[in-house]
Amino acid sequence: MKEEGMCEIEKVNEEKVKDIKNQMLSDDLIIKVTDNFKTISDPTRLKILHALSKTSLCVCDLSALLEMSQSAVSHQLRVLRDKNMVKFKKEGKMARYYLADEHVLLFIKMGIEHAEE
């Protein structure tokens, strides 16, 4: 007896498989995409990204908002910078963080919309 959702007969559609195989993403790109998902899968980092989707903020602002130490927030920001999800601009002695580009905003918005379905 086959498991639910399994084909009852095994017949591979060679043409479809070959066509889709030619359209598959490269292993390098798959790794980059999954790394991005891993990066935003951390609740603190997602909170930071969501906050930065509203406005640019400094570490002090984020620390107060998230009720975390500045060093803990800085560590998470470093991870997000390394993945090119956030950038910062120095303003005197202060560094203001913001989302790196529109793609990060879309990534967050789509994740939220999907979760709310």
Secondary structure, DSSP 4 states (H G I P E B T S, - for coil): -PPTTS-SS----HHHHHHHHTTPPPHHHHHHHHHHHHHHTSHHHHHHHHHHTTS-EEHHHHHHHHT--HHHHHHHHHHHHHTTSEEEEEETTEEEEEESSHHHHHHHHHHHHHHH-
